[in-house]
Amino acid sequence: MPTAKRLICVGHAALDRIYRIEAFPPEPTKVRALEHVESGGGMSANAAVAIARLGGRVELWSRIGEDGAGVAIRAGLKAERVDVRYVQAFEGARSSTSAIIVDGRGDRLIVGQRDAGMPSGTSWLPLERVKGAGAVLGDVRWLEGVRAVFGSARKEGIATILDADLGAREALAGILGSTDYAIFSAPALREFAPGGADSDRLGYVLSLGPRHAGVTLGRDGYLWREQNGMGQVPAFSVSVTDTTGAGDAFHGAFALMAAEGRQTADCARIAAAVAALKCTRLGSRAGLPTRPELDAYLAGMKTD
């Protein structure tokens, strides 16, 4: 049964404009789009939507600008039943936007823009709300916010899940000290942690404080290590349209399952299924399943 406790996602929210083309050209030219969608994006925002689709109660703590993109970001989240009371709009700031080109194989090129002048302070965050949360998920696009919220969660004994992606190598060691579940993308793990095999790199991550270290490997599934052992969940076989946001979906589903008290292997298997289903539709959110859709998929499908 879904947890009655609310989850908190803290980090990045954006507006994505996604174009599907047949194939990337060998040189710059004009290419006709086969399909175009405008959709909410951002690591923690997408994770929050994944949680809400699965029936979880979730609020997003994030920063946007007082602009048209910010209005669209907030509206998209509200439509998905994500609590946006703590999505702060700053006057004069520009909301994050991305142009994403997806080819016929589901591979993508992302051109993103984030306002370097976006206020990074955390004095407005309602940290008292961390107490009683089912879990806290954060990404590395707002390091000050993640540090503040994870610190409060650690004091309250609330589980923390880190979406460890590229772009925060120097800051990760400090954040991992207040992280329970550190889930890396493969490029981020290989950039951050020394070692040859991914399992060795995950061992290094564990030495910095988390009780769980894992890495999403795309078509090769999910590999993790904990102090008492390790495991791997294979990817689910689907017809891939767009991989944008698959990692975000994985993190959101994993956080919800962890908050429900499920074992690690079950959390990973369910999160892998949610990520796979996301990949069947264009955009970061269209393919995200509801809980009944997820249950039906898991009952009827096999992994590779």
Secondary structure, DSSP 8 states (H G I E B T S, - for coil): ---SSEEEEEE--EEEEEEE-SS--SSS-----SEEEEEEE-HHHHHHHHHHHTT-EEEEEEEEESSHHHHHHHHHHHHTT-B-TTEEEETT---EEEEEEE-TTS-EEEEEE--TTS----TTS-GGGGTT-SEEEEETT-HHHHHHHHHHHHHHT--EEEEE-TT-HHHHHHHHTT-SEEEEEHHHHHHHS-SSSHHHHHHHHHTTS-SEEEEE-GGG-EEEEETTEEEEE--B----S--TTHHHHHHHHHHHHHHTT--HHHHHHHHHHHHHHHTTSSSSSTT---HHHHHHHHHH--B-
